[in-house]
């Protein structure tokens, strides 16, 4: 049976909308042309009104466009940080502007709250690179070897794991287990980057992020030649040689903190390019070089479908109780160690 999703009619750009969104547009003027803003401002205005009316909170991942990141979100950050932030708010409805596994994590940590995602088809090449059956087969092949799973995975994968990790605390999690080797899922490059930092044998899966696998050492060196004084920050989902070429390697939160505390005036963030737009707004004094590698999955989240999700309370994310309980255990074990990002 085909589900017909209700469409939201485009609200009008009225003097009331213009006045209510004027301050925000001043902040985003250099990123959003005025004709485009006249279409987006009414959507932002209506989303803000509606979320207040129904008692909802909006979470936006670092890879969302500035109109979502700054325009409508109550909390911004990485996927796990957002899920944790949702635990501290009183609102019973969460709208997660990110990909599906992120909304699932929010539901795992907030089982009594309603979690909505604007587009349920917003997936992830990395999280879709492995299945629960694959994990079970790995455990049969390597009996007794603990499974460390990156948080960028579906609930069903977390449920088959011993412990989760973030990109920032992966080494600490691996070394906390007191074993000689671990199965590390599903990001091959993150696993190989962890292997460089520890004597523990890391058995990797072949999953990769569609964004981070595109960057090359040759590309980074070309940017250094073109932009003297360039400081390069890379995400650990990039290939090990790309990370070796970078001046700093860290999670999205780690990159943001580095920029906050750095005197560097010319920066390249080797990650999804909307993050550069978002960090740029916090640091207008710095120049950001943008290779602009977009995540097609993140870009499925729009102002239009966010408004529709709120208005019709559609695309609720659910995690079966047995999977949620086991996935929660893997997350909880990680949280006892700390996120370190």
C-alpha positions in Angstrom: 0.0 0.0 0.0 1.4 3.4 -1.0 1.3 6.1 1.7 0.3 9.5 0.5 2.1 12.3 2.3 0.2 15.5 2.7 1.8 18.5 1.1 2.2 21.9 2.8 1.0 24.9 0.9 3.6 27.6 0.5 2.9 30.3 3.2 2.9 33.9 2.0 5.7 36.4 2.6 3.8 39.1 4.5 5.0 42.2 6.3 4.6 40.3 9.5 6.8 37.5 8.3 9.4 40.0 7.0 9.5 41.7 10.4 9.7 38.5 12.4 12.6 37.1 10.4 14.5 40.3 9.7 17.2 39.7 12.3 17.8 36.1 11.1 18.1 37.2 7.5 20.7 39.7 8.4 22.8 36.8 9.8 22.2 34.7 6.7 22.2 37.4 4.0 25.5 36.4 2.5 24.4 32.8 2.1 20.8 33.2 1.0 19.7 35.5 -1.9 16.7 37.7 -1.2 14.4 36.0 -3.7 15.2 32.6 -2.1 14.6 34.1 1.4 11.2 35.4 0.5 10.2 31.7 -0.1 12.0 30.3 3.0 11.1 33.0 5.6 7.4 32.1 5.6 8.2 28.4 6.2 10.6 29.3 9.0 8.1 31.6 10.6 5.3 29.0 10.5 7.6 26.2 11.8 8.6 28.4 14.8 4.9 29.2 15.5 3.8 25.6 15.2 6.5 24.0 17.3 5.6 26.5 20.1 1.9 25.7 19.7 2.3 21.9 19.9 5.2 21.8 22.3 8.0 20.4 20.1 11.7 20.8 20.1 13.8 20.7 16.9 17.2 19.1 16.7 19.5 19.9 13.8 22.7 18.1 12.9 25.9 20.0 12.0 25.4 19.0 8.3 22.0 20.8 7.9 21.8 23.9 5.8 22.0 27.2 7.7 18.3 28.0 7.3 17.5 24.9 9.3 20.6 25.0 11.6 20.2 28.6 12.6 16.6 29.3 11.5 14.5 26.7 13.3 16.6 24.5 15.5 16.6 24.6 19.3 19.7 22.4 19.5 22.5 21.9 17.1 25.4 19.4 17.2 26.4 15.9 16.4 24.0 13.0 16.4 24.6 11.6 19.9 24.9 15.0 21.5 21.5 15.9 20.1 19.9 12.7 21.3 21.3 13.4 24.8 20.1 17.0 24.7 16.6 15.7 24.0 16.7 13.9 27.3 17.0 17.3 29.2 14.0 19.1 27.6 10.4 19.1 28.8 8.8 18.9 25.3 7.3 15.6 24.5 7.8 15.8 20.7 11.2 15.8 19.0 11.7 16.6 15.4 15.1 15.4 14.3 16.6 17.2 11.3 19.1 14.5 10.4 19.3 11.1 8.9 17.2 8.1 10.1 19.8 6.4 12.4 20.2 9.6 14.3 16.4 9.8 14.9 16.5 6.2 16.1 19.3 7.0 18.6 17.1 9.9 19.9 14.2 7.4 20.3 16.5 4.9 22.1 17.5 7.5 24.7 14.0 9.0 24.9 11.6 6.1 24.6 8.6 8.0 26.1 8.9 10.9 23.7 7.5 11.1 20.2 10.4 11.4 17.7 9.6 12.6 14.2 11.8 12.7 11.1 10.9 15.0 8.2 11.9 12.5 5.6 12.0 8.8 6.6 14.0 8.1 3.4 16.9 10.2 4.7 19.4 7.3 5.0 23.2 6.9 5.2 25.6 5.0 3.0 27.7 4.1 6.1 24.8 2.8 8.2 23.3 0.9 5.3 26.6 -0.9 4.5 25.9 -3.6 7.1 23.0 -5.7 8.4 22.3 -7.4 11.7 22.8 -10.7 10.0 26.3 -9.6 9.0 27.1 -8.8 12.6 25.9 -12.2 13.8 28.1 -13.9 11.1 31.1 -11.9 12.2 30.5 -12.9 15.8 30.4 -16.6 14.7 33.6 -16.1 12.8 35.4 -14.4 15.7 33.8 -16.1 18.8 34.3 -14.1 22.0 35.7 -11.0 20.3 33.8 -7.9 21.4 31.9 -5.8 18.9 32.5 -2.1 19.0 29.9 -0.2 16.9 30.1 3.4 15.7 27.0 5.4 16.7 26.4 6.1 13.0 24.5 2.9 12.7 20.8 1.7 12.9 19.4 0.5 16.2 19.4 -3.1 14.9 23.2 -3.0 14.6 23.7 -1.3 17.9 21.6 -4.1 19.4 24.0 -6.8 18.2 27.0 -4.9 19.7 28.8 -5.0 23.0 29.5 -1.2 23.1 29.1 1.9 20.9 31.6 4.6 20.3 31.8 8.1 18.7 34.4 9.2 16.2 36.1 11.0 19.1 36.2 8.4 21.8 36.7 5.3 19.5 40.2 4.6 20.8 39.2 5.0 24.4 36.3 2.6 24.0 38.5 0.0 22.2 41.1 0.2 24.9 38.6 0.1 27.7 37.6 -3.5 26.9 40.9 -5.0 28.1 41.2 -7.4 25.1 43.8 -8.1 22.4 41.4 -7.5 19.4 38.0 -6.1 18.6 35.5 -6.2 15.8 34.9 -2.5 14.8 31.8 -1.6 12.7 31.0 -0.4 10.2 33.4 2.4 9.1 36.6 1.0 7.5 38.5 4.3 7.6 37.6 5.1 11.2 38.7 1.6 12.1 42.0 2.0 10.3 42.5 5.4 11.9 41.9 3.8 15.4 44.3 1.0 14.5 47.1 3.6 14.0 46.7 4.7 17.6 46.5 1.4 19.5 48.2 -2.0 19.7 44.9 -3.7 19.9 44.0 -5.6 16.7 41.0 -3.9 15.0 39.0 -6.1 12.7 37.2 -3.8 10.3 34.2 -3.9 8.1 34.2 -2.3 4.6 31.6 0.5 5.2 32.4 4.0 4.1 30.8 7.4 4.3 29.8 8.7 0.8 31.0 12.2 1.7 34.3 11.5 3.5 35.6 8.8 1.1 35.7 11.4 -1.7 38.6 13.4 -0.3 42.1 12.7 -1.4 45.6 13.7 -0.3 46.2 15.2 -3.8 43.2 17.4 -3.4 44.3 18.6 0.0 47.8 19.4 -1.2 46.4 21.3 -4.1 44.3 23.4 -1.7 47.5 24.1 0.4 49.3 25.4 -2.7 46.3 27.6 -3.7 45.6 29.0 -0.3 48.8 29.8 1.7 48.6 29.4 5.4 45.6 27.0 5.1 44.8 24.9 8.2 43.1 21.6 7.4 40.8 19.8 9.8 39.7 16.3 8.8 37.0 14.0 10.0 38.2 10.5 11.1 35.8 8.9 8.6 38.3 10.1 5.9 41.0 7.7 4.6 44.0 7.4 6.9 46.4 9.1 4.4 44.0 12.1 4.2 43.9 12.3 8.0 47.8 12.1 8.0 47.8 15.1 5.6 45.5 17.2 7.9 46.6 19.5 10.7 43.9 18.2 13.0 41.6 15.2 13.0 38.4 15.2 15.0 34.7 14.8 15.2 32.3 17.5 14.0 32.2 18.8 17.6 36.0 18.5 17.9 36.4 20.5 14.7 34.1 23.2 15.9 36.0 23.5 19.2 39.3 23.6 17.3 38.1 26.5 15.2 36.7 28.3 18.3 40.2 28.1 20.0 42.4 28.6 17.0 44.1 31.7 15.6 44.0 30.3 12.1 42.6 32.7 9.6 42.2 30.3 6.7 40.5 26.9 7.3 39.4 23.9 5.4 36.9 21.5 7.0 37.3 18.1 5.4 33.7 17.0 5.9 30.2 17.8 4.6 30.2 21.4 3.3 27.1 22.8 5.1 29.1 22.5 8.3 31.6 25.1 6.9 28.6 27.5 6.3 27.4 27.0 9.9 30.8 27.4 11.5 31.6 30.4 9.3 28.6 32.3 10.8 30.1 31.9 14.2 33.5 33.1 12.9 33.0 35.8 10.3 36.6 37.0 10.8 37.9 33.7 9.4 38.1 32.5 5.8 36.7 29.0 5.1 37.8 27.2 1.9 34.9 25.1 0.8 35.3 22.0 -1.5 31.5 21.7 -1.0 31.0 17.9 -0.8 27.3 17.5 -0.1 25.6 14.6 1.7 22.5 13.8 -0.5 20.9 12.0 2.4 21.1 15.0 4.8 19.8 17.3 2.0 16.5 15.3 2.0 15.6 17.3 5.1 14.0 20.5 4.0 12.0 23.4 5.6 9.0 22.1 3.6 9.0 18.5 5.0 10.0 19.7 8.5 6.8 21.9 8.5 4.8 19.0 7.2 6.2 16.6 9.8 5.2 19.1 12.6 1.8 20.0 11.1 0.7 16.4 10.5 2.8 14.7 13.1 4.0 12.4 10.4 7.0 10.0 10.0 7.2 8.9 13.7 10.3 6.9 14.4 9.8 3.7 16.5 12.3 1.1 17.7 10.9 -2.3 18.8 11.3 -2.8 22.6 13.7 -5.7 22.4 16.0 -4.0 20.0 15.8 -0.7 21.9 16.8 -2.4 25.2 19.9 -4.1 23.7 20.9 -1.0 21.7 20.5 1.2 24.9 22.8 -1.1 26.8 25.5 -0.6 24.1 25.1 3.1 24.3 25.0 3.2 28.1 28.3 1.3 28.3 29.9 3.9 26.1 28.5 6.8 28.1 30.1 5.4 31.2 33.4 5.9 29.5 32.6 9.3 28.1 32.2 10.8 24.7 35.4 12.8 24.6 34.3 15.0 21.8 
